[in-house]
Amino acid sequence: MNTPEVTEHGILAVPDHQPFPRLRAVLEGVTTWAALLAGALLLAAVGVTTASVLRGAIFNKPILGDSEIVEMTLGVAVAFCLPLAEMRGAHVMVDFFTQKLPPRALAGLDALMRSVAAAVVFVLAWRLTIGGYNNWDRERESMFLEIPYWWGYAGAAVGMALWMVSSAFVALESAARVRRPA
C-alpha cells in the first residue's frame, strides 16, 4: 500500500497518483492535531500519576482521584491516536495470504476491509455518543472528584468519529486505485 511520506521539513509529501490529494492533506492535518492532543493528554496522565506517587511516597497522601483523571484521559487519548494511524496505514495488517495478489486485487480487498472498519467504528462512535448522553442525562459523576462521566464519552466519540471518517476516506482512495488502469 502506498502511504504518504513526510519530508525532512515535516511536510506531508503526497504521491502524484493519490486520487484526492487536497482532501488527504486536510485529513492528515486534522488527524495530526488530534494525535498531538492525544500526546498532551498522555503527558498529563503521566504527570498526574507521577505526582500522585511522589506525594504518596513523601507525604503519605496520594492525589485523591488520580485514577479517575488517568482513566478518562487515557480513553480519550487512545481514540484520538487511531485516526492518524489509519491515515498513515500504521495499523497491523496480516498479508500472509494476500501478498501475491495483483495490485488491483489488493486495492479492492483494502477498500472492502477499510469500509468494514469504517462501519465498525461508526457503531463504536454511535454507542459512545449514546453512552455519553445517558451519563449526562443521569448526571453520573466520578466518585472522588465528581468529574462528569460524559466528558470522557464525548471526547472518545469525537476521536471515533474522526477515525470513521479517516477509514472511509482511505477506503475511497483504495477503491479509486482499483478503478485506475494498470
C-alpha positions in Angstrom: 0.0 0.0 0.0 1.3 3.4 -0.9 1.4 5.7 2.1 2.3 9.4 2.1 5.7 10.3 3.3 6.9 13.1 5.5 9.8 15.2 4.1 12.7 16.4 6.1 10.7 19.6 6.8 7.8 17.7 8.3 5.6 18.4 5.3 3.4 15.7 4.0 4.5 14.6 0.5 1.5 13.1 -1.2 2.4 11.0 -4.2 1.1 12.2 -7.6 -1.1 9.2 -8.0 -3.2 9.9 -5.0 -6.8 10.4 -6.2 -7.7 13.1 -3.6 -4.5 14.9 -2.6 -6.2 18.0 -1.1 -8.7 16.1 1.0 -5.9 13.8 2.1 -3.8 16.8 3.2 -6.7 18.3 5.2 -7.4 14.9 6.9 -3.7 14.4 7.6 -3.6 17.8 9.2 -6.7 17.3 11.4 -5.6 13.8 12.4 -2.1 15.0 13.2 -3.5 17.7 15.5 -5.7 15.1 17.1 -2.7 12.9 17.7 -0.8 15.8 19.2 -3.7 16.5 21.6 -3.6 12.8 22.5 0.1 13.1 23.3 -0.7 16.1 25.5 -3.4 14.0 27.3 -0.9 11.2 27.8 1.7 13.6 29.2 -1.0 14.9 31.6 -1.9 11.4 32.7 1.8 10.6 33.3 2.2 13.9 35.2 -0.8 13.1 37.5 0.4 9.6 38.1 3.9 10.7 38.9 2.7 13.5 41.2 0.4 11.1 43.0 3.1 8.5 43.5 5.6 11.1 44.7 3.1 12.7 47.0 2.2 9.3 48.4 5.8 8.4 49.0 6.8 11.7 50.5 3.7 12.8 52.4 1.8 9.5 52.6 -1.1 11.3 50.8 -1.5 10.4 47.1 -3.7 12.6 44.9 -7.3 11.9 45.6 -9.0 10.7 42.4 -5.8 10.3 40.4 -7.1 7.1 38.8 -10.3 8.9 37.7 -8.2 11.5 35.8 -5.9 8.9 34.3 -8.8 6.6 33.1 -10.6 9.4 31.4 -7.6 11.0 29.7 -6.2 7.7 28.5 -9.5 6.6 26.9 -9.8 9.9 25.0 -6.1 9.8 24.1 -6.3 6.4 22.5 -9.4 7.4 20.5 -7.5 10.5 19.2 -4.4 8.5 18.1 -6.3 6.0 15.9 -7.3 8.3 13.1 -3.7 9.3 12.2 -2.7 5.6 12.3 -5.5 4.9 9.8 -4.3 7.7 7.5 -0.7 6.6 7.6 -1.6 2.9 7.2 0.1 2.1 10.5 -2.5 -0.4 11.8 -1.4 -4.0 11.9 -2.1 -5.9 8.7 -1.7 -9.6 8.2 -0.9 -10.2 4.5 0.3 -13.7 4.6 -2.5 -15.0 2.2 -2.7 -11.8 0.1 0.8 -10.8 -0.6 0.9 -12.5 -4.0 -2.3 -10.9 -5.3 -2.0 -8.3 -8.1 -2.1 -4.6 -7.0 -5.7 -4.0 -8.2 -6.9 -7.0 -6.2 -5.0 -5.8 -3.1 -6.5 -2.4 -3.5 -10.0 -3.9 -3.8 -9.5 -6.0 -0.7 -8.1 -3.0 1.1 -11.1 -0.9 0.1 -13.5 -3.6 1.3 -11.7 -4.1 4.7 -11.4 -0.4 5.4 -15.1 0.1 4.6 -15.9 -2.6 7.1 -13.6 -0.9 9.6 -15.4 2.4 9.0 -18.8 0.7 9.6 -17.5 -0.9 12.9 -16.0 2.4 14.0 -19.3 4.1 13.2 -21.1 1.7 15.6 -18.4 2.5 18.3 -18.9 6.2 17.8 -22.6 5.9 17.9 -22.6 3.8 21.1 -20.1 6.2 22.8 -22.4 9.1 21.9 -25.4 7.2 23.4 -23.4 6.3 26.5 -22.3 9.9 26.9 -25.8 11.2 26.6 -27.1 8.6 29.1 -24.3 9.7 31.6 -25.2 13.3 31.0 -28.9 12.7 31.4 -28.4 10.7 34.7 -25.8 13.3 35.9 -23.3 10.5 36.6 -20.0 11.6 38.1 -16.8 10.0 39.3 -16.7 9.1 43.0 -13.9 11.3 44.3 -13.5 14.3 42.0 -17.1 14.3 40.8 -16.0 14.7 37.2 -19.0 14.2 34.9 -18.5 10.8 33.0 -20.0 12.2 29.8 -16.8 14.2 29.2 -14.8 11.1 28.6 -17.5 9.6 26.4 -17.8 12.7 24.4 -14.1 13.0 23.8 -13.8 9.4 22.8 -16.8 9.7 20.5 -15.1 12.6 18.7 -12.0 10.6 18.2 -14.0 7.6 16.9 -15.9 9.8 14.5 -12.6 11.2 13.2 -11.4 7.6 12.8 -14.5 6.6 11.0 -14.0 9.5 8.5 -10.4 8.5 8.1 -11.3 4.9 7.4 -13.9 5.8 4.9 -11.5 8.2 3.1 -8.8 5.6 2.9 -11.3 3.1 1.6 -12.3 5.6 -1.0 -8.7 6.0 -2.0 -8.3 2.2 -2.3 -11.4 2.0 -4.4 -10.1 4.7 -6.7 -6.9 2.6 -7.2 -9.0 -0.4 -8.2 -10.6 1.6 -11.0 -7.3 3.2 -12.2 -5.8 1.4 -15.2 -2.7 -0.6 -14.5 
